Amino acid sequence: MEKSSAATPARHSAQSTWRTLLVYGILALIIYFGHQYLQTALGERALAAVPLEKLTLEEALSASRASDKPVLLDLAAIWCPSCRKLDQQVLSDPAVVEVIRNKYVFTRVEFESATGETVQQKYQVKGFPTLLVVDGNGNLIRQLPLSFEPQEFIRSL
């Protein structure tokens, strides 16, 4: 009988530890997914404010061949704070938008999409946001330096 009474506190302690770990695990998941949801919602709002036409990569390449303008390819992730900053501070700026509309065909490719994976592999992209200038056949012309200042961004275009 002494044996069973000694085992009861140990079993209670183990159950208490597992409950605590379970509660912390669930709390961590709620925080993680809540944060991801918030970042995605903020990214969608920032992207919606970009007044550039949202073409697929194939549509942009086709328009590039038809217009003889290069493609400005923005590889970004909807939940990425730096991508959101680029959308809010640069790609929403009227002067930047005017230059892009006059000289380029714009496309945004989502980093985590199938097209995004292809773009990452083809152009050896390691991070985002990444801005590439490609011709109508998808050949890389150059990669633009990342800038969050509209006038500096225009100069790099």
C-alpha positions as CSV (number, residue, x, y, z in Angstrom):
1,M,0.0,0.0,0.0
2,E,2.8,2.4,0.6
3,K,4.0,1.7,-2.9
4,S,0.7,2.9,-4.4
5,S,0.5,6.0,-2.3
6,A,4.0,7.0,-3.4
7,A,3.1,6.5,-7.0
8,T,0.0,8.7,-6.9
9,P,1.9,12.0,-6.3
10,A,4.4,11.1,-9.1
11,R,1.5,10.3,-11.5
12,H,-0.3,13.5,-10.5
13,S,2.9,15.5,-11.1
14,A,3.4,13.9,-14.6
15,Q,-0.2,14.6,-15.5
16,S,0.1,18.2,-14.4
17,T,3.3,18.6,-16.4
18,W,1.6,17.2,-19.5
19,R,-1.4,19.5,-19.1
20,T,0.8,22.5,-18.7
21,L,2.8,21.6,-21.8
22,L,-0.5,21.0,-23.7
23,V,-1.8,24.4,-22.6
24,Y,1.4,26.2,-23.6
25,G,1.5,24.3,-26.9
26,I,-2.0,25.3,-27.8
27,L,-1.3,28.9,-26.8
28,A,1.8,29.0,-29.0
29,L,-0.2,27.7,-31.9
30,I,-2.9,30.3,-31.4
31,I,-0.3,33.1,-31.3
32,Y,1.6,31.8,-34.4
33,F,-1.5,31.4,-36.5
34,G,-3.0,34.6,-35.3
35,H,0.2,36.5,-36.2
36,Q,0.3,34.8,-39.6
37,Y,-3.4,35.8,-40.2
38,L,-2.7,39.4,-39.2
39,Q,0.4,39.7,-41.4
40,T,-1.6,38.3,-44.4
41,A,-4.5,40.6,-43.8
42,L,-2.1,43.6,-43.6
43,G,-0.3,42.4,-46.8
44,E,-3.6,42.1,-48.7
45,R,-4.6,45.6,-47.7
46,A,-1.3,47.0,-48.8
47,L,-1.4,45.2,-52.1
48,A,-4.9,46.3,-52.8
49,A,-3.7,49.9,-52.5
50,V,-1.1,49.4,-55.3
51,P,-2.8,50.9,-58.4
52,L,-0.9,48.8,-60.9
53,E,-2.7,46.2,-62.9
54,K,-2.2,42.7,-61.4
55,L,-1.3,40.5,-64.4
56,T,-0.1,36.9,-64.1
57,L,3.4,36.2,-65.2
58,E,2.3,34.6,-68.5
59,E,0.0,37.6,-69.2
60,A,2.8,40.0,-68.4
61,L,5.3,38.1,-70.7
62,S,2.7,38.2,-73.5
63,A,2.0,41.9,-73.0
64,S,5.7,42.5,-73.0
65,R,6.2,40.8,-76.4
66,A,3.3,42.8,-77.8
67,S,4.4,46.2,-76.4
68,D,8.1,45.7,-76.6
69,K,8.3,46.8,-72.9
70,P,10.3,44.7,-70.4
71,V,8.5,43.1,-67.5
72,L,9.0,44.4,-64.0
73,L,8.6,41.2,-61.9
74,D,7.9,41.7,-58.2
75,L,8.5,38.4,-56.3
76,A,6.9,38.9,-52.9
77,A,5.0,37.2,-50.1
78,I,1.7,38.5,-48.9
79,W,2.6,38.1,-45.2
80,C,6.1,39.7,-45.6
81,P,6.5,43.0,-43.8
82,S,9.3,44.2,-46.2
83,C,7.0,43.5,-49.2
84,R,4.2,45.4,-47.5
85,K,6.6,48.3,-46.9
86,L,7.5,48.3,-50.6
87,D,3.8,48.2,-51.6
88,Q,2.9,51.1,-49.3
89,Q,5.9,53.4,-49.7
90,V,7.0,52.8,-53.3
91,L,4.6,50.9,-55.5
92,S,1.7,53.1,-54.4
93,D,3.6,56.3,-55.1
94,P,2.0,58.1,-58.1
95,A,5.4,59.0,-59.6
96,V,6.6,55.4,-59.4
97,V,3.3,54.1,-60.8
98,E,3.6,56.5,-63.8
99,V,7.2,55.4,-64.6
100,I,6.2,51.7,-64.3
101,R,3.1,52.1,-66.5
102,N,5.1,54.0,-69.2
103,K,8.2,51.8,-69.3
104,Y,7.3,48.4,-68.0
105,V,4.7,45.7,-67.9
106,F,4.2,44.9,-64.2
107,T,3.5,41.6,-62.6
108,R,3.6,40.4,-59.0
109,V,4.3,36.8,-58.3
110,E,3.5,35.3,-54.9
111,F,6.6,33.7,-53.3
112,E,4.7,30.6,-52.1
113,S,2.8,29.9,-55.3
114,A,3.8,27.3,-58.0
115,T,4.9,30.2,-60.3
116,G,6.8,31.7,-57.4
117,E,8.8,28.5,-56.9
118,T,9.5,28.4,-60.6
119,V,10.7,32.0,-60.6
120,Q,12.9,31.3,-57.5
121,Q,14.6,28.4,-59.2
122,K,14.9,30.0,-62.7
123,Y,16.5,33.3,-61.4
124,Q,18.1,31.8,-58.3
125,V,16.2,34.1,-56.0
126,K,16.9,33.6,-52.3
127,G,14.7,36.2,-50.6
128,F,11.9,38.6,-51.0
129,P,10.9,41.1,-52.1
130,T,12.9,40.7,-55.2
131,L,12.4,42.9,-58.2
132,L,13.6,41.6,-61.6
133,V,13.5,43.1,-65.1
134,V,12.9,40.4,-67.7
135,D,12.2,40.5,-71.4
136,G,9.1,39.1,-73.1
137,N,10.7,35.7,-73.3
138,G,11.5,35.6,-69.6
139,N,15.3,36.3,-70.0
140,L,16.7,38.2,-67.1
141,I,17.9,41.7,-68.0
142,R,18.8,42.7,-64.4
143,Q,17.8,42.6,-60.8
144,L,16.8,46.0,-59.2
145,P,18.3,47.0,-55.9
146,L,15.7,47.1,-53.1
147,S,14.8,50.7,-52.1
148,F,12.0,52.0,-50.0
149,E,12.5,55.6,-51.3
150,P,10.3,56.4,-54.3
151,Q,12.8,58.7,-56.0
152,E,15.7,56.3,-55.5
153,F,13.5,53.5,-56.8
154,I,12.7,55.6,-60.0
155,R,16.4,56.2,-60.6
156,S,17.0,52.4,-60.4
157,L,14.3,51.8,-63.0
